[in-house]
């Protein structure tokens, strides 16, 4: 996991929390695990995984 980011990553995956990119991951599994952990602790947050290769977002 990498510190907070302010621009879209060129590769890998990023966690988007309430519309802001917060962390980058090299694997989809790592991003999903991080997102699911956050969602359990803070269920009111809107959390998505951003895929740099396809420019798509997936809601958790």
Buried (B, 14 or more C-beta within 10 A) or exposed (E): EEEEBEEEBEEBBBBBBEEEBBBBBEEEEBBBEBBEEBBEEEEEEEBBBBBBEEEEEBEB
